[in-house]
Amino acid sequence: MENKKQFAVCISAEREMLITPRKIYQVLADKSAERSDYIRVIDDEGEDYLYPKKYFVLVPVSRDIENALLEAA
């Protein structure tokens, strides 16, 4: 069975960051980043990058919503 993807909504961002408040981002697993209070997301340029965890809230999504978000990316 395929692992369910994780998503987070951006709640804050600095001006120079490539993330947008109120936008949903796919989260990539990164144990090292988590230990440092960071989160790895696919940003607005389509690249995975580390951002402070405090800028995001993880959101549970159904399989249908997960598929729709991945198709829209």
TIRO-2110 file (N, C-alpha, C; in Angstrom, 1 decimal):
// TIRO-2110
0.8, -1.2, 0.0, N, 1, A
0.0, 0.0, 0.0, CA, 1, A
0.9, 1.3, 0.0, C, 1, A
0.6, 2.2, -0.9, N, 2, A
1.3, 3.4, -1.0, CA, 2, A
1.1, 4.3, 0.2, C, 2, A
2.2, 5.0, 0.7, N, 3, A
2.1, 5.9, 1.8, CA, 3, A
1.3, 7.1, 1.4, C, 3, A
0.5, 7.5, 2.4, N, 4, A
-0.3, 8.7, 2.2, CA, 4, A
0.6, 10.0, 2.2, C, 4, A
0.4, 10.9, 1.3, N, 5, A
1.1, 12.1, 1.3, CA, 5, A
0.7, 13.0, 2.4, C, 5, A
1.6, 13.9, 2.8, N, 6, A
1.3, 14.9, 3.9, CA, 6, A
1.2, 16.3, 3.3, C, 6, A
0.3, 17.1, 3.8, N, 7, A
0.2, 18.5, 3.3, CA, 7, A
0.2, 19.4, 4.5, C, 7, A
0.5, 20.7, 4.2, N, 8, A
0.5, 21.7, 5.2, CA, 8, A
0.1, 23.0, 4.6, C, 8, A
-0.6, 23.8, 5.4, N, 9, A
-1.0, 25.2, 4.9, CA, 9, A
0.0, 26.2, 5.5, C, 9, A
0.4, 27.1, 4.7, N, 10, A
1.3, 28.1, 5.1, CA, 10, A
0.5, 29.2, 5.9, C, 10, A
1.0, 29.5, 7.1, N, 11, A
0.3, 30.5, 7.9, CA, 11, A
1.1, 31.8, 8.0, C, 11, A
2.3, 31.8, 7.5, N, 12, A
3.2, 33.0, 7.6, CA, 12, A
4.4, 32.8, 6.7, C, 12, A
4.9, 33.9, 6.2, N, 13, A
6.1, 33.8, 5.4, CA, 13, A
6.9, 35.1, 5.4, C, 13, A
8.2, 35.1, 5.3, N, 14, A
9.0, 36.3, 5.1, CA, 14, A
8.9, 36.7, 3.7, C, 14, A
9.2, 37.9, 3.4, N, 15, A
9.0, 38.5, 2.0, CA, 15, A
9.9, 37.7, 1.0, C, 15, A
11.1, 37.3, 1.3, N, 16, A
12.0, 36.7, 0.3, CA, 16, A
11.7, 35.2, 0.2, C, 16, A
10.8, 34.6, 0.9, N, 17, A
10.6, 33.2, 0.8, CA, 17, A
9.7, 32.8, -0.4, C, 17, A
9.9, 31.6, -0.9, N, 18, A
9.1, 31.2, -2.0, CA, 18, A
7.9, 30.4, -1.6, C, 18, A
7.2, 30.9, -0.6, N, 19, A
6.0, 30.3, -0.1, CA, 19, A
5.0, 31.4, 0.1, C, 19, A
3.7, 31.0, 0.1, N, 20, A
2.6, 32.0, 0.1, CA, 20, A
1.6, 31.7, 1.3, C, 20, A
1.3, 32.7, 2.1, N, 21, A
0.4, 32.4, 3.2, CA, 21, A
-1.0, 32.0, 2.6, C, 21, A
-1.7, 31.1, 3.3, N, 22, A
-3.0, 30.5, 3.0, CA, 22, A
-2.9, 29.5, 1.8, C, 22, A
-1.7, 29.1, 1.3, N, 23, A
-1.6, 28.2, 0.3, CA, 23, A
-1.2, 26.8, 0.9, C, 23, A
-1.6, 25.7, 0.2, N, 24, A
-1.3, 24.4, 0.7, CA, 24, A
-0.1, 23.8, 0.0, C, 24, A
0.8, 23.2, 0.7, N, 25, A
2.0, 22.7, 0.2, CA, 25, A
2.2, 21.2, 0.5, C, 25, A
2.8, 20.5, -0.4, N, 26, A
3.1, 19.1, -0.1, CA, 26, A
4.3, 19.0, 0.8, C, 26, A
4.3, 18.2, 1.8, N, 27, A
5.4, 18.0, 2.8, CA, 27, A
6.1, 16.8, 2.4, C, 27, A
7.5, 16.9, 2.4, N, 28, A
8.3, 15.7, 2.2, CA, 28, A
8.9, 15.3, 3.5, C, 28, A
9.0, 14.0, 3.8, N, 29, A
9.6, 13.5, 5.0, CA, 29, A
11.1, 13.9, 5.1, C, 29, A
11.5, 14.4, 6.3, N, 30, A
12.9, 14.8, 6.5, CA, 30, A
13.1, 14.8, 8.0, C, 30, A
13.6, 13.7, 8.5, N, 31, A
13.8, 13.5, 10.0, CA, 31, A
14.8, 14.5, 10.5, C, 31, A
15.8, 14.8, 9.8, N, 32, A
16.8, 15.7, 10.3, CA, 32, A
16.2, 17.1, 10.4, C, 32, A
15.5, 17.5, 9.4, N, 33, A
14.8, 18.9, 9.5, CA, 33, A
13.9, 18.9, 10.6, C, 33, A
13.1, 17.9, 10.9, N, 34, A
12.1, 17.9, 12.0, CA, 34, A
12.8, 18.1, 13.3, C, 34, A
14.0, 17.5, 13.5, N, 35, A
14.7, 17.6, 14.8, CA, 35, A
15.1, 19.1, 15.0, C, 35, A
15.2, 19.8, 13.9, N, 36, A
15.7, 21.2, 14.0, CA, 36, A
14.5, 22.2, 13.9, C, 36, A
13.3, 21.7, 14.0, N, 37, A
12.0, 22.5, 13.9, CA, 37, A
11.9, 23.2, 12.5, C, 37, A
12.3, 22.4, 11.5, N, 38, A
12.1, 22.8, 10.1, CA, 38, A
11.2, 21.8, 9.4, C, 38, A
10.6, 22.2, 8.3, N, 39, A
9.8, 21.3, 7.5, CA, 39, A
10.2, 21.4, 6.0, C, 39, A
10.2, 20.3, 5.3, N, 40, A
10.6, 20.3, 3.9, CA, 40, A
9.3, 20.3, 3.1, C, 40, A
9.1, 21.3, 2.3, N, 41, A
8.0, 21.4, 1.4, CA, 41, A
8.4, 21.7, 0.0, C, 41, A
7.5, 21.4, -0.9, N, 42, A
7.7, 21.8, -2.3, CA, 42, A
7.1, 23.2, -2.5, C, 42, A
8.0, 24.1, -2.7, N, 43, A
7.7, 25.5, -2.7, CA, 43, A
7.1, 26.0, -4.0, C, 43, A
6.9, 27.3, -4.1, N, 44, A
6.2, 27.9, -5.2, CA, 44, A
6.9, 27.7, -6.6, C, 44, A
8.2, 27.4, -6.5, N, 45, A
9.0, 27.2, -7.7, CA, 45, A
9.0, 25.7, -8.1, C, 45, A
8.4, 24.8, -7.3, N, 46, A
8.3, 23.4, -7.5, CA, 46, A
9.5, 22.7, -7.0, C, 46, A
10.3, 23.3, -6.2, N, 47, A
11.5, 22.7, -5.6, CA, 47, A
11.3, 22.4, -4.1, C, 47, A
11.9, 21.3, -3.6, N, 48, A
11.8, 21.1, -2.2, CA, 48, A
12.8, 21.9, -1.4, C, 48, A
12.4, 22.5, -0.3, N, 49, A
13.2, 23.4, 0.4, CA, 49, A
12.8, 23.3, 1.9, C, 49, A
13.7, 23.6, 2.8, N, 50, A
13.4, 23.7, 4.2, CA, 50, A
12.9, 25.1, 4.6, C, 50, A
11.9, 25.1, 5.4, N, 51, A
11.3, 26.3, 6.0, CA, 51, A
11.1, 26.1, 7.5, C, 51, A
11.1, 27.1, 8.3, N, 52, A
10.7, 27.0, 9.7, CA, 52, A
9.3, 26.3, 9.8, C, 52, A
9.2, 25.4, 10.7, N, 53, A
8.0, 24.6, 11.0, CA, 53, A
6.9, 25.6, 11.4, C, 53, A
7.3, 26.7, 12.1, N, 54, A
6.3, 27.6, 12.7, CA, 54, A
5.5, 28.3, 11.6, C, 54, A
5.9, 28.2, 10.3, N, 55, A
5.2, 28.9, 9.2, CA, 55, A
4.1, 28.0, 8.6, C, 55, A
3.9, 26.8, 9.2, N, 56, A
3.0, 25.9, 8.6, CA, 56, A
2.1, 25.2, 9.6, C, 56, A
1.0, 24.7, 9.2, N, 57, A
0.1, 23.8, 10.0, CA, 57, A
-0.2, 22.6, 9.2, C, 57, A
0.1, 21.4, 9.7, N, 58, A
-0.2, 20.2, 8.9, CA, 58, A
-1.7, 20.0, 8.9, C, 58, A
-2.2, 19.6, 7.7, N, 59, A
-3.6, 19.4, 7.5, CA, 59, A
-3.9, 18.0, 7.0, C, 59, A
-4.8, 17.3, 7.7, N, 60, A
-5.1, 16.0, 7.2, CA, 60, A
-6.0, 16.1, 6.0, C, 60, A
-5.8, 15.3, 5.0, N, 61, A
-6.7, 15.3, 3.8, CA, 61, A
-7.1, 13.9, 3.5, C, 61, A
-8.3, 13.8, 2.8, N, 62, A
-8.8, 12.5, 2.4, CA, 62, A
-8.0, 12.1, 1.1, C, 62, A
-8.1, 10.9, 0.8, N, 63, A
-7.4, 10.3, -0.4, CA, 63, A
-7.9, 11.1, -1.7, C, 63, A
-9.2, 11.4, -1.8, N, 64, A
-9.7, 12.2, -2.9, CA, 64, A
-9.0, 13.6, -3.0, C, 64, A
-8.9, 14.3, -1.9, N, 65, A
-8.3, 15.6, -1.9, CA, 65, A
-6.8, 15.5, -2.1, C, 65, A
-6.2, 14.5, -1.6, N, 66, A
-4.8, 14.2, -1.9, CA, 66, A
-4.5, 14.1, -3.4, C, 66, A
-5.3, 13.3, -4.0, N, 67, A
-5.2, 13.1, -5.5, CA, 67, A
-5.4, 14.4, -6.2, C, 67, A
-6.4, 15.2, -5.8, N, 68, A
-6.7, 16.4, -6.5, CA, 68, A
-5.6, 17.4, -6.3, C, 68, A
-5.0, 17.5, -5.1, N, 69, A
-3.9, 18.4, -4.9, CA, 69, A
-2.6, 18.0, -5.7, C, 69, A
-2.4, 16.7, -5.8, N, 70, A
-1.2, 16.2, -6.6, CA, 70, A
-1.4, 16.4, -8.1, C, 70, A
-2.6, 16.3, -8.5, N, 71, A
-2.9, 16.6, -10.0, CA, 71, A
-2.8, 18.0, -10.3, C, 71, A
-3.2, 18.9, -9.3, N, 72, A
-3.1, 20.3, -9.6, CA, 72, A
-1.7, 20.9, -9.5, C, 72, A
-0.8, 20.2, -8.9, N, 73, A
0.6, 20.6, -8.8, CA, 73, A
1.3, 20.7, -10.1, C, 73, A
END
